[in-house]
């Protein structure tokens, strides 16, 4: 379950590592086309994703910078947001 904006960013990046269509992202993340468009525009402007267009569709791919973001996100989530027993 997505909890906030940063989680949605991470989910988009994670889902686009091997490339994904916009429609597949929208369906997987259960978000509106407008919301996805806003996030993709923001992520693209920060070079975290690359949007490839052909005549029939658009494909979203996570860049190396986006993959680095995911590494940092996972590190922070693991270190600070998970509960430790004992």
Secondary structure, DSSP 8 states (H G I E B T S, - for coil): ---SHHHHHHHHHHHTTT-EEHHHHHHHHT--HHHHHHHHHHHHHTTSEEEEE-SS-EEEEE-HHHHHHHHHHHHHHHHHSS----
